[in-house]
Amino acid sequence: MPTANLLDRIEINPKVLAGKPIIKGTRLSVQFIVGLLGQGITMEEILQEYYRLTKEDILACLVFASKTLESNAFYPLQKVA
């Protein structure tokens, strides 16, 4: 599926989760899904737990995160003791 079509699965609505990017039709944020993947949870495990999601929804989160990283300034993260 082309990247542009995947991005159609993500929406930003100030009335949902304080405007965080979410998967359309859900209250699941891009940040949440990418965080799960970062913790080592597999796409298959996410799809089992959130049965309304599709593989394309998860790929859309990754594409959105990638596109966001392309266009922003970066600052070092603070290490927490």
Backbone atoms as SQL, in Angstrom:
CREATE TABLE atoms (id INTEGER PRIMARY KEY, chain TEXT, resi INTEGER, resn TEXT, atom TEXT, x REAL, y REAL, z REAL);
INSERT INTO atoms VALUES
  (1, 'A', 1, 'MET', 'N', 0.852, -1.176, 0.000),
  (2, 'A', 1, 'MET', 'CA', 0.000, 0.000, 0.000),
  (3, 'A', 1, 'MET', 'C', 0.896, 1.236, 0.000),
  (4, 'A', 2, 'PRO', 'N', 0.643, 2.191, -0.890),
  (5, 'A', 2, 'PRO', 'CA', 1.466, 3.402, -0.943),
  (6, 'A', 2, 'PRO', 'C', 1.422, 4.183, 0.374),
  (7, 'A', 3, 'THR', 'N', 2.532, 4.857, 0.665),
  (8, 'A', 3, 'THR', 'CA', 2.658, 5.626, 1.901),
  (9, 'A', 3, 'THR', 'C', 1.523, 6.614, 2.088),
  (10, 'A', 4, 'ALA', 'N', 1.145, 7.327, 1.030),
  (11, 'A', 4, 'ALA', 'CA', 0.076, 8.328, 1.144),
  (12, 'A', 4, 'ALA', 'C', -1.219, 7.686, 1.617),
  (13, 'A', 5, 'ASN', 'N', -1.531, 6.504, 1.109),
  (14, 'A', 5, 'ASN', 'CA', -2.748, 5.810, 1.537),
  (15, 'A', 5, 'ASN', 'C', -2.664, 5.392, 2.999),
  (16, 'A', 6, 'LEU', 'N', -1.487, 4.976, 3.432),
  (17, 'A', 6, 'LEU', 'CA', -1.325, 4.603, 4.835),
  (18, 'A', 6, 'LEU', 'C', -1.557, 5.803, 5.738),
  (19, 'A', 7, 'LEU', 'N', -1.055, 6.951, 5.346),
  (20, 'A', 7, 'LEU', 'CA', -1.212, 8.144, 6.176),
  (21, 'A', 7, 'LEU', 'C', -2.666, 8.575, 6.302),
  (22, 'A', 8, 'ASP', 'N', -3.514, 8.158, 5.373),
  (23, 'A', 8, 'ASP', 'CA', -4.945, 8.455, 5.481),
  (24, 'A', 8, 'ASP', 'C', -5.568, 7.763, 6.689),
  (25, 'A', 9, 'ARG', 'N', -4.885, 6.781, 7.245),
  (26, 'A', 9, 'ARG', 'CA', -5.404, 6.049, 8.398),
  (27, 'A', 9, 'ARG', 'C', -5.150, 6.786, 9.716),
  (28, 'A', 10, 'ILE', 'N', -4.367, 7.851, 9.673),
  (29, 'A', 10, 'ILE', 'CA', -4.024, 8.613, 10.877),
  (30, 'A', 10, 'ILE', 'C', -4.783, 9.931, 10.859),
  (31, 'A', 11, 'GLU', 'N', -5.322, 10.306, 12.018),
  (32, 'A', 11, 'GLU', 'CA', -6.002, 11.600, 12.098),
  (33, 'A', 11, 'GLU', 'C', -5.583, 12.336, 13.361),
  (34, 'A', 12, 'ILE', 'N', -5.713, 13.646, 13.290),
  (35, 'A', 12, 'ILE', 'CA', -5.446, 14.511, 14.432),
  (36, 'A', 12, 'ILE', 'C', -6.717, 15.290, 14.690),
  (37, 'A', 13, 'ASN', 'N', -7.293, 15.066, 15.855),
  (38, 'A', 13, 'ASN', 'CA', -8.540, 15.715, 16.235),
  (39, 'A', 13, 'ASN', 'C', -8.340, 16.292, 17.631),
  (40, 'A', 14, 'PRO', 'N', -8.407, 17.622, 17.766),
  (41, 'A', 14, 'PRO', 'CA', -8.163, 18.220, 19.077),
  (42, 'A', 14, 'PRO', 'C', -9.115, 17.727, 20.170),
  (43, 'A', 15, 'LYS', 'N', -10.218, 17.106, 19.774),
  (44, 'A', 15, 'LYS', 'CA', -11.189, 16.614, 20.755),
  (45, 'A', 15, 'LYS', 'C', -10.891, 15.185, 21.222),
  (46, 'A', 16, 'VAL', 'N', -9.887, 14.564, 20.618),
  (47, 'A', 16, 'VAL', 'CA', -9.545, 13.180, 20.975),
  (48, 'A', 16, 'VAL', 'C', -8.089, 13.129, 21.430),
  (49, 'A', 17, 'LEU', 'N', -7.870, 12.645, 22.637),
  (50, 'A', 17, 'LEU', 'CA', -6.518, 12.509, 23.210),
  (51, 'A', 17, 'LEU', 'C', -5.698, 13.792, 23.099),
  (52, 'A', 18, 'ALA', 'N', -6.333, 14.910, 23.339),
  (53, 'A', 18, 'ALA', 'CA', -5.658, 16.220, 23.338),
  (54, 'A', 18, 'ALA', 'C', -4.957, 16.511, 22.010),
  (55, 'A', 19, 'GLY', 'N', -5.487, 15.974, 20.923),
  (56, 'A', 19, 'GLY', 'CA', -4.938, 16.271, 19.605),
  (57, 'A', 19, 'GLY', 'C', -3.762, 15.413, 19.184),
  (58, 'A', 20, 'LYS', 'N', -3.451, 14.383, 19.972),
  (59, 'A', 20, 'LYS', 'CA', -2.366, 13.484, 19.548),
  (60, 'A', 20, 'LYS', 'C', -2.804, 12.743, 18.290),
  (61, 'A', 21, 'PRO', 'N', -1.870, 12.424, 17.398),
  (62, 'A', 21, 'PRO', 'CA', -2.221, 11.632, 16.215),
  (63, 'A', 21, 'PRO', 'C', -2.708, 10.251, 16.644),
  (64, 'A', 22, 'ILE', 'N', -3.847, 9.840, 16.091),
  (65, 'A', 22, 'ILE', 'CA', -4.445, 8.552, 16.434),
  (66, 'A', 22, 'ILE', 'C', -4.774, 7.776, 15.164),
  (67, 'A', 23, 'ILE', 'N', -5.009, 6.497, 15.335),
  (68, 'A', 23, 'ILE', 'CA', -5.519, 5.676, 14.242),
  (69, 'A', 23, 'ILE', 'C', -7.002, 5.998, 14.118),
  (70, 'A', 24, 'LYS', 'N', -7.426, 6.356, 12.904),
  (71, 'A', 24, 'LYS', 'CA', -8.828, 6.732, 12.676),
  (72, 'A', 24, 'LYS', 'C', -9.782, 5.695, 13.250),
  (73, 'A', 25, 'GLY', 'N', -10.839, 6.209, 13.876),
  (74, 'A', 25, 'GLY', 'CA', -11.869, 5.334, 14.412),
  (75, 'A', 25, 'GLY', 'C', -11.511, 4.679, 15.737),
  (76, 'A', 26, 'THR', 'N', -10.368, 5.071, 16.308),
  (77, 'A', 26, 'THR', 'CA', -9.937, 4.506, 17.591),
  (78, 'A', 26, 'THR', 'C', -9.512, 5.643, 18.511),
  (79, 'A', 27, 'ARG', 'N', -9.155, 5.277, 19.712),
  (80, 'A', 27, 'ARG', 'CA', -8.521, 6.205, 20.636),
  (81, 'A', 27, 'ARG', 'C', -7.089, 5.733, 20.912),
  (82, 'A', 28, 'LEU', 'N', -6.513, 5.033, 19.954),
  (83, 'A', 28, 'LEU', 'CA', -5.145, 4.533, 20.076),
  (84, 'A', 28, 'LEU', 'C', -4.207, 5.489, 19.356),
  (85, 'A', 29, 'SER', 'N', -3.269, 6.043, 20.105),
  (86, 'A', 29, 'SER', 'CA', -2.356, 7.023, 19.512),
  (87, 'A', 29, 'SER', 'C', -1.202, 6.339, 18.786),
  (88, 'A', 30, 'VAL', 'N', -0.647, 7.078, 17.840),
  (89, 'A', 30, 'VAL', 'CA', 0.565, 6.634, 17.139),
  (90, 'A', 30, 'VAL', 'C', 1.656, 6.375, 18.172),
  (91, 'A', 31, 'GLN', 'N', 1.782, 7.276, 19.126),
  (92, 'A', 31, 'GLN', 'CA', 2.796, 7.147, 20.179),
  (93, 'A', 31, 'GLN', 'C', 2.638, 5.827, 20.932),
  (94, 'A', 32, 'PHE', 'N', 1.415, 5.461, 21.262),
  (95, 'A', 32, 'PHE', 'CA', 1.151, 4.224, 21.996),
  (96, 'A', 32, 'PHE', 'C', 1.586, 3.004, 21.184),
  (97, 'A', 33, 'ILE', 'N', 1.194, 2.970, 19.914),
  (98, 'A', 33, 'ILE', 'CA', 1.520, 1.813, 19.066),
  (99, 'A', 33, 'ILE', 'C', 3.023, 1.713, 18.835),
  (100, 'A', 34, 'VAL', 'N', 3.669, 2.829, 18.534),
  (101, 'A', 34, 'VAL', 'CA', 5.120, 2.808, 18.325),
  (102, 'A', 34, 'VAL', 'C', 5.821, 2.409, 19.625),
  (103, 'A', 35, 'GLY', 'N', 5.297, 2.869, 20.744),
  (104, 'A', 35, 'GLY', 'CA', 5.858, 2.490, 22.043),
  (105, 'A', 35, 'GLY', 'C', 5.767, 0.993, 22.298),
  (106, 'A', 36, 'LEU', 'N', 4.634, 0.395, 21.948),
  (107, 'A', 36, 'LEU', 'CA', 4.496, -1.057, 22.098),
  (108, 'A', 36, 'LEU', 'C', 5.540, -1.786, 21.266),
  (109, 'A', 37, 'LEU', 'N', 5.698, -1.356, 20.020),
  (110, 'A', 37, 'LEU', 'CA', 6.694, -1.986, 19.149),
  (111, 'A', 37, 'LEU', 'C', 8.094, -1.805, 19.724),
  (112, 'A', 38, 'GLY', 'N', 8.361, -0.628, 20.282),
  (113, 'A', 38, 'GLY', 'CA', 9.662, -0.348, 20.885),
  (114, 'A', 38, 'GLY', 'C', 9.950, -1.204, 22.112),
  (115, 'A', 39, 'GLN', 'N', 8.902, -1.663, 22.774),
  (116, 'A', 39, 'GLN', 'CA', 9.057, -2.540, 23.938),
  (117, 'A', 39, 'GLN', 'C', 9.242, -3.999, 23.532),
  (118, 'A', 40, 'GLY', 'N', 9.215, -4.244, 22.224),
  (119, 'A', 40, 'GLY', 'CA', 9.421, -5.604, 21.738),
  (120, 'A', 40, 'GLY', 'C', 8.146, -6.391, 21.511),
  (121, 'A', 41, 'ILE', 'N', 7.006, -5.743, 21.683),
  (122, 'A', 41, 'ILE', 'CA', 5.742, -6.414, 21.405),
  (123, 'A', 41, 'ILE', 'C', 5.602, -6.509, 19.890),
  (124, 'A', 42, 'THR', 'N', 5.271, -7.672, 19.393),
  (125, 'A', 42, 'THR', 'CA', 5.217, -7.874, 17.946),
  (126, 'A', 42, 'THR', 'C', 3.920, -7.327, 17.357),
  (127, 'A', 43, 'MET', 'N', 3.964, -7.117, 16.061),
  (128, 'A', 43, 'MET', 'CA', 2.771, -6.667, 15.358),
  (129, 'A', 43, 'MET', 'C', 1.642, -7.678, 15.556),
  (130, 'A', 44, 'GLU', 'N', 1.971, -8.948, 15.500),
  (131, 'A', 44, 'GLU', 'CA', 0.962, -9.994, 15.666),
  (132, 'A', 44, 'GLU', 'C', 0.319, -9.930, 17.051),
  (133, 'A', 45, 'GLU', 'N', 1.128, -9.672, 18.074),
  (134, 'A', 45, 'GLU', 'CA', 0.592, -9.566, 19.437),
  (135, 'A', 45, 'GLU', 'C', -0.328, -8.355, 19.574),
  (136, 'A', 46, 'ILE', 'N', 0.059, -7.249, 18.958),
  (137, 'A', 46, 'ILE', 'CA', -0.788, -6.050, 18.992),
  (138, 'A', 46, 'ILE', 'C', -2.110, -6.336, 18.294),
  (139, 'A', 47, 'LEU', 'N', -2.042, -6.992, 17.144),
  (140, 'A', 47, 'LEU', 'CA', -3.264, -7.300, 16.396),
  (141, 'A', 47, 'LEU', 'C', -4.174, -8.258, 17.166),
  (142, 'A', 48, 'GLN', 'N', -3.606, -9.152, 17.938),
  (143, 'A', 48, 'GLN', 'CA', -4.422, -10.059, 18.754),
  (144, 'A', 48, 'GLN', 'C', -5.106, -9.304, 19.893),
  (145, 'A', 49, 'GLU', 'N', -4.383, -8.383, 20.508),
  (146, 'A', 49, 'GLU', 'CA', -4.923, -7.639, 21.649),
  (147, 'A', 49, 'GLU', 'C', -5.942, -6.589, 21.210),
  (148, 'A', 50, 'TYR', 'N', -5.670, -5.936, 20.098),
  (149, 'A', 50, 'TYR', 'CA', -6.542, -4.870, 19.576),
  (150, 'A', 50, 'TYR', 'C', -7.109, -5.365, 18.250),
  (151, 'A', 51, 'TYR', 'N', -8.103, -6.229, 18.344),
  (152, 'A', 51, 'TYR', 'CA', -8.612, -6.976, 17.194),
  (153, 'A', 51, 'TYR', 'C', -9.190, -6.106, 16.087),
  (154, 'A', 52, 'ARG', 'N', -9.546, -4.853, 16.372),
  (155, 'A', 52, 'ARG', 'CA', -10.081, -3.977, 15.322),
  (156, 'A', 52, 'ARG', 'C', -8.972, -3.370, 14.464),
  (157, 'A', 53, 'LEU', 'N', -7.742, -3.445, 14.931),
  (158, 'A', 53, 'LEU', 'CA', -6.632, -2.898, 14.155),
  (159, 'A', 53, 'LEU', 'C', -6.256, -3.842, 13.024),
  (160, 'A', 54, 'THR', 'N', -5.627, -3.254, 12.009),
  (161, 'A', 54, 'THR', 'CA', -5.096, -4.038, 10.898),
  (162, 'A', 54, 'THR', 'C', -3.586, -3.823, 10.805),
  (163, 'A', 55, 'LYS', 'N', -2.949, -4.686, 10.059),
  (164, 'A', 55, 'LYS', 'CA', -1.516, -4.530, 9.808),
  (165, 'A', 55, 'LYS', 'C', -1.241, -3.154, 9.215),
  (166, 'A', 56, 'GLU', 'N', -2.120, -2.699, 8.331),
  (167, 'A', 56, 'GLU', 'CA', -1.945, -1.397, 7.691),
  (168, 'A', 56, 'GLU', 'C', -2.029, -0.259, 8.703),
  (169, 'A', 57, 'ASP', 'N', -2.856, -0.405, 9.741),
  (170, 'A', 57, 'ASP', 'CA', -2.935, 0.620, 10.788),
  (171, 'A', 57, 'ASP', 'C', -1.592, 0.759, 11.502),
  (172, 'A', 58, 'ILE', 'N', -0.984, -0.371, 11.806),
  (173, 'A', 58, 'ILE', 'CA', 0.307, -0.341, 12.498),
  (174, 'A', 58, 'ILE', 'C', 1.388, 0.218, 11.584),
  (175, 'A', 59, 'LEU', 'N', 1.379, -0.192, 10.324),
  (176, 'A', 59, 'LEU', 'CA', 2.340, 0.367, 9.365),
  (177, 'A', 59, 'LEU', 'C', 2.139, 1.870, 9.218),
  (178, 'A', 60, 'ALA', 'N', 0.892, 2.321, 9.255),
  (179, 'A', 60, 'ALA', 'CA', 0.601, 3.754, 9.159),
  (180, 'A', 60, 'ALA', 'C', 1.237, 4.506, 10.324),
  (181, 'A', 61, 'CYS', 'N', 1.210, 3.924, 11.512),
  (182, 'A', 61, 'CYS', 'CA', 1.846, 4.557, 12.671),
  (183, 'A', 61, 'CYS', 'C', 3.347, 4.710, 12.447),
  (184, 'A', 62, 'LEU', 'N', 3.965, 3.680, 11.901),
  (185, 'A', 62, 'LEU', 'CA', 5.405, 3.740, 11.640),
  (186, 'A', 62, 'LEU', 'C', 5.737, 4.763, 10.560),
  (187, 'A', 63, 'VAL', 'N', 4.934, 4.812, 9.518),
  (188, 'A', 63, 'VAL', 'CA', 5.154, 5.796, 8.456),
  (189, 'A', 63, 'VAL', 'C', 4.975, 7.205, 9.014),
  (190, 'A', 64, 'PHE', 'N', 3.929, 7.413, 9.812),
  (191, 'A', 64, 'PHE', 'CA', 3.688, 8.730, 10.399),
  (192, 'A', 64, 'PHE', 'C', 4.872, 9.145, 11.274),
  (193, 'A', 65, 'ALA', 'N', 5.348, 8.236, 12.114),
  (194, 'A', 65, 'ALA', 'CA', 6.491, 8.542, 12.975),
  (195, 'A', 65, 'ALA', 'C', 7.720, 8.880, 12.143),
  (196, 'A', 66, 'SER', 'N', 7.955, 8.125, 11.097),
  (197, 'A', 66, 'SER', 'CA', 9.097, 8.374, 10.223),
  (198, 'A', 66, 'SER', 'C', 9.003, 9.737, 9.552),
  (199, 'A', 67, 'LYS', 'N', 7.824, 10.059, 9.026),
  (200, 'A', 67, 'LYS', 'CA', 7.634, 11.353, 8.360),
  (201, 'A', 67, 'LYS', 'C', 7.793, 12.500, 9.352),
  (202, 'A', 68, 'THR', 'N', 7.320, 12.306, 10.575),
  (203, 'A', 68, 'THR', 'CA', 7.452, 13.337, 11.600),
  (204, 'A', 68, 'THR', 'C', 8.921, 13.583, 11.922),
  (205, 'A', 69, 'LEU', 'N', 9.699, 12.524, 11.999),
  (206, 'A', 69, 'LEU', 'CA', 11.124, 12.664, 12.297),
  (207, 'A', 69, 'LEU', 'C', 11.887, 13.343, 11.167),
  (208, 'A', 70, 'GLU', 'N', 11.387, 13.261, 9.957),
  (209, 'A', 70, 'GLU', 'CA', 12.044, 13.905, 8.816),
  (210, 'A', 70, 'GLU', 'C', 11.992, 15.421, 8.908),
  (211, 'A', 71, 'SER', 'N', 10.975, 15.945, 9.570),
  (212, 'A', 71, 'SER', 'CA', 10.710, 17.374, 9.432),
  (213, 'A', 71, 'SER', 'C', 10.832, 18.186, 10.714),
  (214, 'A', 72, 'ASN', 'N', 11.467, 17.669, 11.740),
  (215, 'A', 72, 'ASN', 'CA', 11.564, 18.403, 12.994),
  (216, 'A', 72, 'ASN', 'C', 12.999, 18.567, 13.450),
  (217, 'A', 73, 'ALA', 'N', 13.202, 19.578, 14.296),
  (218, 'A', 73, 'ALA', 'CA', 14.494, 19.753, 14.951),
  (219, 'A', 73, 'ALA', 'C', 14.583, 18.737, 16.086),
  (220, 'A', 74, 'PHE', 'N', 15.784, 18.386, 16.469),
  (221, 'A', 74, 'PHE', 'CA', 15.971, 17.382, 17.505),
  (222, 'A', 74, 'PHE', 'C', 16.769, 17.952, 18.659),
  (223, 'A', 75, 'TYR', 'N', 16.451, 17.492, 19.842),
  (224, 'A', 75, 'TYR', 'CA', 17.116, 17.918, 21.063),
  (225, 'A', 75, 'TYR', 'C', 17.473, 16.668, 21.853),
  (226, 'A', 76, 'PRO', 'N', 18.610, 16.701, 22.555),
  (227, 'A', 76, 'PRO', 'CA', 18.989, 15.521, 23.326),
  (228, 'A', 76, 'PRO', 'C', 17.950, 15.224, 24.411),
  (229, 'A', 77, 'LEU', 'N', 17.711, 13.944, 24.638),
  (230, 'A', 77, 'LEU', 'CA', 16.802, 13.533, 25.706),
  (231, 'A', 77, 'LEU', 'C', 17.535, 13.586, 27.040),
  (232, 'A', 78, 'GLN', 'N', 16.827, 13.977, 28.077),
  (233, 'A', 78, 'GLN', 'CA', 17.395, 13.996, 29.421),
  (234, 'A', 78, 'GLN', 'C', 17.341, 12.589, 29.998),
  (235, 'A', 79, 'LYS', 'N', 18.432, 12.153, 30.577),
  (236, 'A', 79, 'LYS', 'CA', 18.441, 10.853, 31.240),
  (237, 'A', 79, 'LYS', 'C', 17.856, 11.023, 32.633),
  (238, 'A', 80, 'VAL', 'N', 16.978, 10.102, 32.989),
  (239, 'A', 80, 'VAL', 'CA', 16.369, 10.133, 34.312),
  (240, 'A', 80, 'VAL', 'C', 17.130, 9.180, 35.214),
  (241, 'A', 81, 'ALA', 'N', 17.491, 9.672, 36.388),
  (242, 'A', 81, 'ALA', 'CA', 18.278, 8.845, 37.323),
  (243, 'A', 81, 'ALA', 'C', 17.464, 7.739, 37.920);
